[in-house]
Amino acid sequence: MENPIPLPNDSDKDSFQSTYQLAELSVRNDPNTCIAIVKPDGLAFIKVSRESSILVEKWSSPQIVNINDNMSMSFCGNEADFRALSGYAKKQSARYQVIHESPISSVMIMKELSALLNQYTRMVGYRPFAANIVLGARGILYKINAGGEVFHYENNIQVLGDNSEHIEQLLTRDNVSSLSLDQAIDKCVSILHEVFTLQPGDIQVSRTGAEEAWAFTTTVI
């Protein structure tokens, strides 16, 4: 008769948990920060990532996603969750376009994402998604937290992620909200260098301007 497989003892469980946590840390694109700027003349996302995954090259996974010709979204937190949420938003947008032959509004996409996050949070009793979302359209910005709570902004700057409170204090200190889009981007990049020790390639800036076509210009600096 074969010997039964021994059950793990407490030390084995602790060892497994430590190994799992190390593996989890090795694939997280963490720490990270996202600044979203919405102005009457355009929208910009500024993403910071100071560590690359050992499995995925930094910036190889989209950090800013165009949902349709009228809106885009970015995030702070877990990349895999963001990919799932942005994929859902793109699918809902495409479905609406086919049925109604017109683009879906940012309000409807915001409500779809909020309802999805809220539904799963209530279903399991905790927040299953580990990503905070910023959804931007022309002149408007929505911040959606992991539980589905929504905040609405116009002509504003929002910060998500590491040292967000400190960065917001510096934005207020420099009165960045009163600047033009280009000036605000430059000032935000300067503040990020003031807060973090950054290397070339740690910041990604994506912006759109006042042109009719909704197109982002993306630069890694």
trRosetta pair geometry for C-beta under 8 A, 3 or more apart (Angstrom, degrees):
i j d omega theta_ij theta_ji phi_ij phi_ji
8 12 3.7 -128 -162 94 98 137
8 13 5.6 122 131 -54 124 77
8 16 7.3 -9 -160 -15 158 136
9 12 5.2 102 51 8 61 103
9 13 7.3 -118 107 -5 35 91
10 13 5.6 -54 -151 35 35 113
10 14 6.4 36 153 -20 68 104
11 14 5.6 -51 -148 35 34 112
11 15 6.3 36 152 -20 65 105
12 15 5.6 -55 -149 36 31 112
12 16 6.3 31 154 -19 66 105
13 16 5.7 -54 -148 36 31 110
13 17 6.3 31 154 -20 65 106
14 17 5.7 -54 -147 36 30 111
14 18 6.3 30 155 -19 65 106
15 18 5.8 -55 -149 36 30 110
15 19 6.3 29 154 -17 64 107
16 19 5.7 -57 -148 38 31 111
16 20 6.1 31 154 -20 66 107
17 20 5.7 -54 -146 36 30 112
17 21 6.3 30 155 -20 65 105
18 21 5.8 -54 -148 35 30 110
18 22 6.5 30 154 -18 63 105
19 22 5.8 -56 -151 36 31 111
19 23 6.4 30 152 -17 65 106
20 23 5.7 -56 -149 38 32 111
20 24 6.2 34 152 -22 66 106
21 24 5.5 -51 -146 35 32 113
21 25 6.4 32 155 -19 65 104
22 25 5.8 -54 -148 36 31 110
22 26 6.4 34 153 -26 64 106
23 26 5.6 -54 -150 29 32 114
23 27 6.9 9 161 -4 64 106
24 27 6.6 -74 -156 41 29 95
24 28 6.5 31 154 -31 67 110
25 28 5.9 -54 -144 24 34 113
25 30 7.6 -94 -147 60 66 118
26 53 7.1 85 148 -155 57 72
26 54 5.1 -30 178 18 101 122
26 55 7.5 85 133 -15 95 99
27 53 5.2 36 -147 -146 46 118
27 54 7.2 -76 -82 42 57 82
27 55 5.5 -2 -114 22 93 126
27 56 7.5 70 -153 8 78 104
28 53 7.2 167 62 -95 17 98
28 78 7.2 -66 -131 -112 93 72
29 32 6.1 34 125 -47 86 134
29 49 5.6 -27 173 -142 104 126
29 51 7.0 178 -155 84 48 82
29 52 7.5 -13 -122 -137 85 32
29 53 5.6 -58 -74 -43 77 100
29 56 7.5 -59 -66 77 111 119
29 58 7.2 132 -134 -117 113 78
29 61 7.7 -136 -38 50 154 129
29 79 5.4 55 21 -33 126 126
30 51 6.7 -20 73 56 36 124
31 50 6.3 9 64 36 82 111
31 51 7.1 83 26 11 54 113
31 161 7.0 129 175 177 87 107
31 162 4.4 59 169 -58 127 141
32 47 7.0 -10 -173 -172 110 86
32 48 5.9 165 -156 86 60 69
32 49 5.0 -8 -108 -96 103 71
32 50 7.6 -167 -88 11 55 74
32 76 5.8 -169 104 -144 100 80
32 77 7.7 -120 64 -29 118 20
32 161 5.4 -86 103 -145 60 148
32 162 6.7 148 72 -3 20 108
33 47 7.4 158 85 -157 54 43
33 48 4.2 11 51 45 93 119
33 76 6.6 2 -139 -121 24 128
33 159 7.0 -14 -172 -169 101 91
33 160 7.0 160 -159 86 54 55
33 161 3.9 -166 -109 88 50 131
33 162 4.9 -84 -66 47 100 85
33 163 6.9 -33 -93 52 136 86
33 164 7.0 174 -136 -76 100 77
33 167 7.2 124 -166 -35 141 160
33 192 7.1 178 85 -125 141 110
33 196 7.7 -155 7 -38 141 142
34 45 6.6 -23 -165 -167 98 96
34 46 7.1 149 -159 79 48 55
34 47 5.4 -10 -106 -105 79 70
34 48 7.5 -148 -68 21 40 74
34 74 5.5 179 -155 127 138 120
34 75 6.5 168 -36 99 164 23
34 76 4.3 -140 10 -61 114 101
34 134 6.5 -163 129 7 132 132
34 159 7.4 159 86 -155 52 46
34 160 4.6 -4 59 58 97 103
34 161 5.7 108 12 -9 71 127
35 45 7.3 150 81 -160 53 46
35 46 4.2 -5 57 56 102 107
35 157 6.6 -4 -174 -174 98 99
35 158 7.2 164 -154 85 51 47
35 159 5.3 -14 -104 -103 78 74
35 160 7.8 -170 -75 24 35 68
35 167 7.2 -122 -85 153 115 143
35 188 5.1 -175 113 -166 162 138
35 192 7.6 -119 -14 -64 136 118
36 43 7.6 -14 -172 -170 86 92
36 44 7.4 165 -155 88 44 53
36 45 5.6 -14 -104 -106 72 73
36 46 7.9 -158 -69 24 31 71
36 74 6.6 178 -83 51 107 119
36 134 4.2 -155 -49 168 154 155
36 136 6.2 -165 -166 -61 122 125
36 141 5.7 147 134 -150 127 139
36 143 7.6 179 44 -81 144 95
36 157 7.1 167 86 -154 52 51
36 158 4.8 -5 56 58 100 95
36 159 8.0 -164 22 -73 68 32
36 160 7.7 34 -6 -2 102 105
37 43 6.9 162 88 -157 63 46
37 44 4.5 2 55 56 108 96
37 45 7.8 -163 23 -73 73 30
37 46 7.4 44 -9 -8 106 104
37 157 5.0 -8 -105 -107 74 86
37 181 6.5 139 126 -137 127 76
37 184 5.2 147 -145 122 150 135
37 185 6.8 -128 28 -71 158 71
37 188 7.0 -125 -51 -37 129 151
38 43 5.3 -4 -111 -111 69 86
38 136 5.8 -166 -87 -136 109 109
38 139 6.6 94 170 -164 108 16
38 140 6.4 -84 -175 89 152 5
38 141 4.0 -150 -26 -35 145 117
38 153 6.4 137 43 107 133 101
38 154 6.8 -93 111 -143 126 34
38 155 6.6 -98 104 -74 83 20
38 156 5.9 12 53 49 98 65
38 157 7.8 -173 24 -79 63 43
39 42 5.7 10 63 55 99 60
39 43 7.3 -171 30 -76 67 42
39 139 7.8 -55 112 -105 25 54
39 155 6.1 57 -123 -123 47 67
39 180 7.1 83 -163 -165 163 46
39 181 4.5 -137 33 -71 149 95
39 184 7.1 169 -52 16 131 148
40 139 5.7 28 -116 -106 52 97
40 155 6.4 -1 -35 -86 81 103
41 180 7.0 -13 48 -159 140 88
41 181 5.5 -127 82 -13 102 125
41 209 6.7 -22 156 -166 86 63
41 210 4.5 -46 -158 -67 78 109
42 138 7.8 -46 -115 -129 32 76
42 181 4.8 21 62 -99 110 168
42 207 6.2 50 149 178 131 93
42 208 5.1 -166 -154 93 100 64
42 209 4.7 -46 -84 -124 139 27
42 210 5.9 -88 -51 -53 94 58
43 72 7.1 164 107 46 138 111
43 136 4.5 141 -163 158 146 137
43 137 7.6 169 -53 103 154 7
43 138 7.0 -118 -26 -102 116 42
43 141 7.4 153 -129 -78 113 101
43 181 8.0 -64 -41 -131 10 132
43 207 7.0 -180 94 -148 46 61
43 208 5.4 15 52 45 83 101
44 181 6.1 140 -18 -170 122 102
44 184 7.4 162 45 93 138 108
44 185 5.4 -83 159 -85 169 110
44 205 6.7 -10 -171 -169 111 87
44 206 6.8 164 -154 89 62 48
44 207 3.8 -12 -104 -102 94 94
44 208 7.5 -163 -73 23 58 56
45 63 7.6 -174 126 124 133 98
45 64 4.9 158 61 -95 149 128
45 72 7.4 -114 -19 116 130 122
45 74 4.3 126 -145 -21 150 154
45 134 7.1 156 -110 86 109 130
45 136 7.3 -154 -57 4 100 145
45 205 7.6 166 87 -152 53 42
45 206 4.9 0 55 59 95 98
45 207 7.6 -168 25 -73 55 55
46 185 6.8 160 -67 -140 123 77
46 188 5.4 167 13 123 166 135
46 189 6.8 -139 -144 -72 142 74
46 192 7.2 -142 146 -41 131 146
46 203 6.6 -13 -172 -168 92 102
46 204 7.4 163 -156 83 44 51
46 205 5.3 -7 -108 -105 78 75
47 63 4.7 -34 -45 157 176 146
47 64 7.2 -145 -28 -41 130 96
47 74 6.5 -138 -69 -168 112 137
47 203 7.1 151 81 -157 51 51
47 204 4.5 -8 59 58 102 100
47 205 7.9 -164 25 -72 68 33
47 206 7.8 23 -1 5 105 101
48 161 7.6 -177 56 101 102 151
48 162 7.7 -92 85 48 126 115
48 192 5.9 -170 -77 -158 136 135
48 196 6.7 128 -175 24 149 163
48 198 7.2 -87 -145 -106 112 127
48 202 6.0 19 -154 150 76 90
48 203 5.6 -21 -99 -101 72 71
48 204 8.0 -167 -73 22 29 71
49 52 7.5 82 138 -79 114 54
49 58 5.6 177 107 -151 132 114
49 59 7.3 -178 48 -55 140 76
49 63 7.7 -130 -29 -97 129 142
49 202 6.4 -152 70 -159 50 64
49 204 7.5 14 11 -2 102 108
50 196 6.6 -135 -70 179 136 136
50 198 6.7 -111 -102 -113 100 70
50 199 7.6 108 -142 20 77 92
50 202 5.4 21 -98 -144 60 123
51 58 7.9 180 116 -86 29 124
52 56 7.5 -144 -179 89 82 61
52 57 6.5 -20 -160 -151 127 38
52 58 3.9 -92 -103 -42 96 104
53 56 4.3 30 67 45 131 83
53 57 7.8 -75 58 -31 86 11
53 58 7.4 151 16 -70 71 65
56 60 5.8 -142 177 58 88 121
56 61 6.1 14 167 -26 141 113
57 60 4.3 81 72 -26 91 128
58 201 7.2 99 96 151 134 108
59 63 6.8 -51 -125 -18 65 120
59 201 7.9 -111 -12 -176 138 90
59 204 6.1 148 -111 -72 117 138
59 220 6.1 -12 -106 -95 166 138
61 79 5.5 62 113 -177 152 138
61 83 7.2 -71 -172 -69 118 121
62 65 5.3 85 134 -77 134 84
62 83 7.8 115 56 -100 94 87
62 86 7.7 -128 96 103 122 164
63 74 6.1 24 148 -139 73 101
63 75 7.6 -133 -166 43 64 81
63 204 5.8 108 56 77 150 150
63 206 7.8 173 86 -10 99 133
64 72 5.9 26 175 166 96 124
64 73 7.4 174 -153 87 60 33
64 74 4.6 -30 -101 -83 75 102
64 204 7.8 -157 -9 125 110 122
64 206 4.5 -125 33 48 164 160
64 216 6.5 -166 118 -170 137 173
64 218 7.1 -173 49 -99 128 120
65 72 6.4 169 86 -158 41 78
65 73 5.6 -17 60 60 90 81
65 74 7.5 155 16 -82 69 50
65 86 4.2 78 54 -167 161 142
65 89 7.9 123 104 69 128 123
65 90 7.2 -86 156 -54 125 119
66 69 7.7 34 174 -86 119 29
66 71 7.7 139 -158 93 59 42
66 72 4.9 -43 -102 -100 53 94
66 214 7.4 140 -142 124 118 107
66 216 6.9 -153 -66 0 109 117
67 70 7.8 -49 77 66 97 68
67 71 4.9 -15 47 88 119 93
67 72 6.3 -174 1 -101 81 31
67 73 6.1 57 -43 -5 111 104
67 86 7.3 -128 -87 -158 84 78
67 89 5.0 -64 -123 133 119 114
67 90 5.6 -145 -143 -84 61 66
67 93 5.2 143 161 -40 93 157
67 109 6.2 51 168 -137 162 159
67 135 7.7 18 -24 -144 144 99
68 71 6.3 35 46 39 80 79
68 90 7.6 155 -55 -129 72 66
68 93 4.6 -152 -47 173 118 140
68 94 7.9 176 -89 -63 106 59
68 97 7.2 163 -124 -57 139 131
68 103 5.4 161 131 -144 149 113
68 104 6.9 133 -2 42 154 86
69 103 6.4 -103 50 -95 94 147
69 213 7.8 -76 -164 -154 102 60
69 214 5.0 132 174 42 58 120
70 103 5.3 118 -2 145 132 153
70 106 7.0 -126 124 -50 108 93
70 137 5.8 12 148 -138 86 104
70 138 7.1 -76 -166 -6 78 99
70 214 5.7 -177 -96 -33 26 164
71 106 4.9 146 -87 -94 146 99
71 109 6.6 -175 85 41 156 156
71 135 6.4 18 174 178 123 88
71 136 6.3 171 -155 90 78 46
71 137 4.2 -40 -96 -85 99 86
71 214 7.6 -26 -28 -177 24 155
72 135 7.8 177 94 -153 35 53
72 136 5.6 -14 65 63 77 95
72 206 7.8 -120 144 125 156 130
72 208 7.6 149 4 -20 137 131
72 214 7.7 -177 -31 164 102 114
72 216 6.5 66 -80 -50 166 130
73 86 5.8 -167 76 -107 121 98
73 89 6.5 52 7 70 150 168
73 133 5.9 -9 -173 -170 121 101
73 134 6.5 164 -154 86 68 51
73 135 4.6 -21 -100 -103 103 66
73 136 6.9 164 -89 17 47 71
74 133 7.7 152 84 -155 36 57
74 134 5.3 -9 62 59 81 101
74 136 7.8 11 9 1 91 112
74 206 7.8 159 -70 52 132 128
75 79 7.9 148 82 -108 133 47
75 81 8.0 -178 -177 92 157 90
75 82 4.1 -141 24 -108 164 128
75 85 7.6 117 -84 64 139 132
75 86 7.8 -107 -31 -46 126 112
75 131 4.8 -8 -170 -176 133 111
75 132 6.4 147 -159 78 73 48
75 133 5.3 -31 -101 -104 87 55
75 134 6.9 -171 -81 18 35 75
75 160 7.6 -89 176 100 36 154
76 131 7.2 156 76 -155 36 66
76 132 5.2 -10 57 58 88 100
76 160 3.7 -173 9 122 142 115
76 161 3.9 -128 -161 -58 142 103
77 81 6.6 -38 114 61 114 128
77 82 7.0 146 73 -47 89 105
77 130 5.0 -167 175 136 120 69
77 131 3.8 -172 77 -108 127 51
77 132 5.6 122 -21 11 127 69
77 146 7.3 137 -107 -75 170 116
77 160 8.0 -61 -27 153 88 123
77 161 7.6 -144 -48 -92 59 90
78 81 4.2 66 87 12 111 111
78 82 6.7 177 94 -13 58 85
78 129 7.6 -151 52 -176 123 60
78 130 4.0 70 -9 83 126 103
78 131 5.1 -101 50 -57 75 92
79 82 5.5 -56 -149 37 35 113
79 83 6.4 38 153 -23 68 102
79 131 7.9 124 -72 -92 15 128
80 83 5.7 -49 -150 31 32 112
80 84 6.7 32 151 -17 63 103
81 84 5.7 -53 -152 35 35 112
81 85 6.3 28 153 -14 68 108
81 129 4.7 133 -163 -154 132 81
81 130 5.4 163 -9 50 156 65
81 131 4.0 -175 97 -9 118 119
82 85 5.8 -59 -143 42 32 106
82 86 5.8 26 161 -14 70 110
82 131 4.6 -176 -62 -147 78 159
82 133 7.4 152 -121 -94 85 87
83 86 6.1 -55 -136 43 26 104
83 87 6.0 31 159 -22 61 111
84 87 5.8 -58 -148 37 24 113
84 88 6.5 27 153 -20 61 106
84 129 7.8 -137 74 -117 124 109
85 88 5.6 -51 -149 33 32 113
85 89 6.5 32 152 -18 64 104
85 113 6.2 63 -169 -136 107 106
85 116 7.4 162 -124 95 86 141
85 117 7.8 20 -114 -66 125 101
85 129 6.8 71 -57 -146 124 143
85 131 6.4 -147 8 80 141 135
85 133 6.2 -117 131 -79 150 135
86 89 5.5 -50 -147 36 36 113
86 90 6.3 36 154 -19 66 104
87 90 5.8 -53 -146 37 31 110
87 91 6.3 32 154 -20 64 107
88 91 5.7 -56 -148 36 30 112
88 92 6.4 28 155 -16 65 106
88 112 7.5 -166 137 140 104 114
88 113 7.4 132 95 -98 118 75
88 116 6.5 76 142 -98 158 172
89 92 5.9 -55 -147 38 30 109
89 93 6.3 32 153 -21 64 108
89 109 5.4 58 -150 -160 102 111
89 112 6.9 140 -109 91 69 125
89 113 6.1 -2 -80 -68 107 110
89 135 7.8 -163 -133 -111 155 122
90 93 5.6 -54 -147 36 31 114
90 94 6.3 30 156 -18 66 105
91 94 5.9 -54 -147 37 30 108
91 95 6.3 31 154 -20 64 108
92 95 5.7 -53 -145 36 31 113
92 96 6.3 32 156 -20 64 105
92 104 6.9 14 128 -34 87 176
92 109 6.6 148 92 -113 126 76
92 112 5.2 118 178 -176 174 167
93 96 5.9 -56 -150 35 29 110
93 97 6.5 31 152 -22 63 107
93 103 7.3 -2 -165 -157 96 76
93 104 4.9 -128 -124 30 66 127
93 109 6.5 7 -71 -90 98 119
94 97 5.6 -53 -149 33 33 115
94 98 6.5 32 154 -19 65 104
95 98 5.9 -55 -152 34 31 110
95 99 6.4 20 156 -11 66 111
96 99 6.0 -63 -145 42 30 105
96 100 5.7 -18 175 22 70 115
96 102 7.9 -60 143 78 93 63
96 103 7.5 60 105 -171 114 30
96 104 4.0 71 81 -66 158 111
96 108 7.3 104 -99 118 161 148
97 100 7.0 -71 -122 56 17 80
97 101 7.0 55 -180 -110 54 21
97 102 7.1 -142 -124 71 58 21
97 103 6.2 3 -93 -100 97 47
97 104 7.0 -85 -49 -21 73 86
98 101 7.7 5 -171 -67 14 56
100 104 7.9 109 48 -76 134 70
104 108 5.0 -108 -179 76 101 131
104 109 5.9 109 122 -49 122 93
105 108 4.8 98 60 4 82 99
105 109 7.3 -150 96 0 46 85
106 109 5.7 -55 -147 41 37 110
106 110 6.1 44 152 -25 68 106
106 135 6.4 157 -163 140 100 113
106 136 7.9 -57 -135 144 141 16
106 137 3.8 -107 -58 -25 148 143
106 140 6.2 152 88 89 154 126
106 142 7.0 172 159 -8 108 123
107 110 5.6 -54 -149 35 29 115
107 111 6.4 27 154 -17 63 106
108 111 5.7 -53 -147 37 32 110
108 112 6.4 36 152 -22 65 104
109 112 5.5 -51 -147 34 34 114
109 113 6.4 29 157 -14 66 105
109 135 6.4 -174 109 -164 114 148
110 113 6.1 -60 -150 39 28 106
110 114 6.1 26 155 -17 65 112
110 135 5.7 -168 -88 72 85 152
110 142 4.6 -124 -115 -140 127 178
110 144 6.8 -177 -152 -62 78 126
110 150 6.1 83 172 -133 111 140
111 114 5.6 -55 -140 41 30 112
111 115 6.0 32 160 -21 65 108
112 115 6.0 -57 -147 36 24 109
112 116 6.5 25 155 -19 61 108
113 116 5.7 -55 -148 35 31 112
113 117 6.4 25 158 -13 66 108
113 133 6.3 -84 165 72 147 164
113 135 7.0 168 25 -50 156 143
113 144 5.5 60 116 141 121 175
113 148 7.8 180 128 -127 64 74
114 117 6.0 -59 -148 40 29 107
114 118 6.0 24 158 -15 66 114
114 144 5.6 -127 -81 -134 79 123
114 148 4.6 98 -168 -168 62 84
114 149 7.6 107 -141 -63 104 4
114 150 5.0 -39 -95 -50 138 117
115 118 5.8 -59 -141 43 27 109
115 119 5.9 34 158 -28 65 108
115 148 6.9 103 -65 -148 11 130
116 119 5.8 -53 -145 31 25 113
116 120 6.7 13 162 -8 61 106
116 148 7.4 177 68 -102 48 111
117 120 6.4 -63 -151 40 27 101
117 121 6.2 28 154 -21 64 112
117 127 7.8 6 -175 -144 93 90
117 129 5.8 -78 -123 33 92 141
117 144 6.7 152 10 160 155 114
117 145 7.8 161 150 94 153 50
117 146 6.5 -162 -161 176 125 34
117 147 6.2 118 145 151 109 14
117 148 3.6 174 90 -72 101 83
118 121 5.6 -57 -145 37 30 114
118 122 6.3 24 160 -13 67 107
118 147 6.6 54 -98 158 62 63
118 148 3.2 -101 -52 64 82 173
119 122 6.2 -62 -151 39 25 103
119 123 6.1 27 153 -26 63 112
119 148 7.7 112 0 -75 55 152
120 123 5.3 -52 -140 33 34 117
120 124 6.3 0 173 7 69 108
120 128 5.0 -81 147 34 122 125
120 129 6.9 89 82 -19 139 99
121 124 7.2 -77 -145 49 20 83
121 125 7.9 -126 171 57 52 1
121 126 7.0 -90 -147 121 68 17
121 127 5.3 -5 -111 -99 102 60
121 128 7.0 -146 -81 8 53 80
121 146 7.7 125 -81 131 123 73
121 147 4.8 75 -104 -141 165 72
121 148 6.2 -132 9 -3 135 112
122 125 7.7 28 -167 -73 25 39
124 128 5.7 72 44 -51 148 115
127 130 7.3 113 122 -80 105 55
127 146 4.4 65 -177 128 138 115
127 147 5.2 -80 -96 -75 114 76
129 146 5.0 -167 89 -153 86 88
130 146 6.3 6 -115 -119 25 141
131 146 6.5 127 57 -97 36 93
132 143 7.0 7 170 -174 105 90
132 144 7.0 173 -164 87 62 52
132 145 5.2 -23 -120 -124 98 54
132 146 5.9 -68 -74 -42 67 78
132 160 5.1 -160 91 -150 130 137
132 161 7.9 -154 49 -54 123 69
133 142 7.9 4 111 107 95 91
133 143 7.3 159 88 -157 55 44
133 144 4.3 -8 62 59 105 102
134 141 6.4 -12 -171 -171 96 102
134 142 7.2 160 -156 83 47 51
134 143 5.4 -17 -103 -102 75 70
134 144 7.8 -178 -80 21 28 73
134 158 6.3 171 -114 84 129 131
134 160 6.6 -149 -39 -13 115 137
135 141 7.2 152 80 -159 50 52
135 142 4.4 -9 58 59 100 103
135 143 8.0 -171 22 -76 71 25
135 144 6.6 32 -5 -5 110 114
136 140 7.2 162 -153 91 53 55
136 141 5.0 -12 -105 -108 81 79
136 142 7.7 -161 -71 26 39 66
137 140 5.0 0 63 61 92 99
137 141 7.9 -169 30 -76 59 41
138 214 7.4 -109 -53 -100 105 110
139 154 6.2 9 163 -142 77 95
139 155 7.6 -13 -155 -49 70 73
140 152 7.3 -25 -166 -165 99 88
140 153 7.4 143 -162 81 52 52
140 154 5.8 -30 -104 -94 63 82
141 152 7.6 143 82 -160 54 44
141 153 4.5 -24 68 67 101 100
141 154 7.3 169 21 -82 81 34
141 156 6.4 -127 45 63 131 100
141 158 6.4 -171 135 3 141 128
142 150 5.8 -25 -166 -160 108 101
142 151 7.0 146 -159 74 55 49
142 152 5.8 -18 -104 -102 75 63
142 153 7.6 177 -82 22 28 77
143 150 7.3 145 78 -157 51 49
143 151 4.4 -11 58 58 101 103
143 153 7.1 41 -10 -5 101 116
143 158 5.4 -151 -65 -176 132 161
143 160 7.3 174 -142 -67 117 117
144 148 6.7 -19 -172 -142 99 32
144 149 7.2 160 -152 78 54 41
144 150 5.3 -14 -100 -101 78 73
144 151 7.9 -164 -70 23 37 68
145 148 7.2 -41 73 27 70 19
145 149 4.9 3 38 54 110 93
151 158 7.9 144 97 -114 125 142
153 156 3.8 -89 176 50 122 143
153 158 6.2 178 9 -46 163 118
155 177 7.3 85 147 -175 81 95
156 177 6.6 -12 -129 -130 46 115
157 171 5.8 -143 93 -168 141 149
157 176 6.1 -6 -4 104 162 116
157 177 5.7 -132 4 -88 107 81
157 184 6.7 -156 -81 -172 130 130
157 188 7.4 -161 -153 -85 137 124
159 164 4.3 164 120 -149 105 86
159 167 4.8 173 -145 91 162 125
159 168 5.3 -142 29 -61 134 87
159 171 7.3 -169 -36 -17 128 144
160 164 6.0 -12 -136 -100 12 137
161 164 5.8 128 60 -59 44 106
162 196 7.7 70 108 -80 130 122
163 166 4.5 -45 -176 44 91 116
163 167 5.6 97 121 -26 89 96
163 195 5.4 160 124 178 153 132
163 196 7.4 -172 31 -59 149 91
164 167 5.7 -57 -145 39 31 111
164 168 6.2 34 156 -22 66 106
165 168 5.7 -53 -149 34 30 113
165 169 6.7 34 151 -21 63 102
166 169 5.6 -51 -154 31 34 114
166 170 6.7 30 150 -15 65 104
166 195 6.1 136 110 -125 121 122
167 170 5.7 -57 -152 38 35 110
167 171 6.4 40 149 -23 67 103
167 191 6.1 106 -145 140 82 124
167 192 7.4 19 -120 -86 122 64
167 195 5.8 -36 -81 -57 87 161
168 171 5.5 -49 -147 33 34 115
168 172 6.5 35 153 -17 64 103
169 172 5.8 -55 -152 37 31 110
169 173 6.3 38 148 -25 64 106
170 173 5.2 -46 -144 32 36 119
170 174 6.3 16 162 -2 67 107
170 191 4.8 147 120 -144 136 122
170 194 6.8 164 -144 84 158 138
170 195 7.1 -131 -2 -58 155 110
171 174 6.4 -67 -146 48 26 95
171 176 4.5 -71 -157 27 79 129
171 177 7.1 75 158 -35 104 83
171 187 7.9 108 -122 126 69 116
171 188 7.4 15 -99 -99 104 80
171 191 6.7 0 -67 -98 69 174
172 175 7.3 26 -174 -75 34 43
172 176 7.9 -63 -57 19 21 88
174 187 5.8 180 130 -172 145 131
174 191 7.1 -133 11 -72 147 120
175 178 5.0 -13 158 22 99 117
175 179 7.5 121 116 -32 75 90
176 179 5.5 -49 -162 15 50 119
176 184 5.3 100 177 -131 94 83
176 187 5.0 -168 -115 103 109 142
176 188 6.7 96 -158 -62 152 79
176 191 7.8 -56 -63 -27 146 144
177 184 7.6 55 -98 -112 23 125
179 183 3.8 -124 177 100 119 118
179 184 4.5 160 85 -61 113 76
179 187 6.3 125 23 2 168 141
180 183 4.6 87 52 14 79 106
180 184 6.7 -144 90 -10 36 90
181 184 5.7 -57 -145 36 27 111
181 185 6.5 30 156 -21 63 103
181 207 6.8 132 160 -159 121 130
181 209 7.5 174 79 -115 154 65
182 185 5.8 -51 -150 31 31 112
182 186 6.6 29 154 -16 63 105
183 186 5.8 -55 -151 37 33 111
183 187 6.3 28 154 -16 66 109
184 187 5.8 -57 -145 40 31 109
184 188 6.1 34 156 -22 66 107
185 188 5.8 -56 -147 35 28 111
185 189 6.5 28 156 -18 63 105
185 205 6.1 79 -164 -151 120 134
185 207 6.5 -42 -84 -70 146 144
186 189 5.9 -56 -151 35 29 110
186 190 6.4 30 151 -18 63 108
187 190 5.5 -54 -150 37 34 114
187 191 6.3 35 152 -20 67 105
188 191 5.6 -53 -147 36 32 111
188 192 6.4 36 153 -22 65 103
189 192 5.7 -51 -149 32 32 113
189 193 6.7 30 152 -15 63 103
189 203 6.2 99 -130 166 94 164
189 205 7.1 -35 -74 -69 119 131
189 221 6.9 1 -143 83 137 142
190 193 5.9 -57 -155 37 32 109
190 194 6.5 35 146 -23 64 106
191 194 5.2 -53 -150 33 37 117
191 195 6.3 28 154 -15 69 106
192 195 5.9 -57 -143 40 32 105
192 196 5.9 -20 174 28 70 108
192 198 6.6 38 134 -34 97 149
192 203 6.4 115 104 -97 153 130
193 196 7.0 -69 -117 62 23 73
193 198 5.6 -91 -107 32 69 121
196 202 7.8 -142 116 138 134 146
198 202 4.3 -147 -160 67 97 147
198 203 6.5 27 -174 -34 149 101
199 202 5.3 108 56 -32 63 118
200 221 7.2 -82 -147 166 68 44
201 220 5.6 22 -133 156 59 115
201 221 7.6 -145 -72 109 25 14
203 220 7.1 149 86 -158 51 54
203 221 5.0 -28 75 67 105 84
204 218 6.6 -3 -176 -169 99 97
204 219 7.3 165 -155 86 54 42
204 220 5.1 -25 -100 -100 76 73
204 221 7.8 157 -93 19 28 68
205 218 7.1 165 88 -150 49 49
205 219 5.0 -11 60 60 96 91
205 220 7.9 175 20 -85 68 26
205 221 6.5 12 0 6 111 114
206 216 4.5 13 -179 -179 102 129
206 217 7.0 169 -148 79 55 39
206 218 4.4 -11 -98 -99 91 83
206 219 7.8 171 -77 20 47 59
207 216 6.4 134 62 -147 21 76
207 217 5.8 -24 62 55 76 87
208 211 7.7 -111 178 46 86 88
208 214 6.0 -1 -148 -157 155 60
208 215 6.2 140 -120 70 101 37
208 216 5.3 -66 -61 -89 88 59
208 217 7.5 143 -88 7 44 75
211 215 7.4 -22 78 33 126 98
